Amino acid sequence: MTGPITAGVDGTDESLAALAWAAREAVRRDLALRVVHAWRFQAAASAQVADRGDQERWVRTSVLRAVAEVAERHPGLPVTTDVLEGDPVETLASAAARAEMLVLGSRGHGRVVGFLLGSVGQQVIAGATRPVVLVRAVDKATDEVAGHEIVVGQHGGPEDSAPALRFAFETAAARGAAVRAVRAWTLPPVFSYSPASLKLLDDAGGLEPYEKKALAAALAPWRERFPDVPVVEHVEIGSAGQVLLSVSGRAQLMVVGRRAHRTAVGARIGSVAHGVLHHADCPVAVVPHA
């Protein structure tokens, strides 16, 4: 059963932009919208709302006001609202698990705040089993226009990027947009070659033709499943993060896969997703590997 599109709101401009993005995407996909606000009682938040009950009522009023604006713009959209007291990471991770995707606000371009303040957003992204979309405050509906592509990073074999490719093609189909599939490659050190890999390269005609064939193979099942979605195959030498960011200006959404890395200080996302989240000029969807 398909879940709702869930938007996490915290009152910031970034989260309100994320709410607007989530509502538009829910309408396009004919899905319900769920709005979640995770809050904690702040004993000294202000003299006016120092009482727990008053604070909760103030939070609910703020959230419902934002939801009412969205409902007015999309009168047929089913919307539910949950104001939940608890740990933000646990609350948002739980919401993501039951959603088609989780949408959060992001400052981007440097230090990240709001839901990404400290390790909250990073932990949510690293632990989420569903796609998480990050939206900046400057995002607007007019950015989702013809000519702006869904850019998706592809690497490895067909299975490695399948979840990200599926998300990109589904989004493109819902928006009537093209997909630009980007595969970045670098020259490997000589000692990494094996007889088997040399044979594959020889059969392909060299490094770049090999990368192009690998991208085409990964795209083949999605081209067949979404025959009406135009596809641009983009193979370029360079680091994955740099190549993806070089085309972000033409994107209405960028999609990257994610493998979480566990360290002594908690979960961390990969360097490519981290770099794109901070610097892309468009919303970014981080899709976990299956």
ABEGO torsion letter per residue (X at the ends): XBBBBBBBBAGBAAAAAAAAAAAAAAAAAGBBBBBBBBBBBBAAABAAAABAAAAAAAAAAAAAAAAAAAAAABAABBBBBBBBBEBAAAAAAAAAAABABBBBBBAEGEBBBEAABEAAAAAAAAABABBBBBBBAABBAAABBBGBBBBBBBBEBAAAAAAAAAAAAAAAAAAGBBBBBBBBBBBBBAAABBAAAAAAAAAAGEAAAAAAAAAAAAAAAAAAABAABBBBBBBBBEBAAAAAAAAAAABABBBBBBBBBBBAAEBBBBAAAAAAAAABABBBBBBBBX
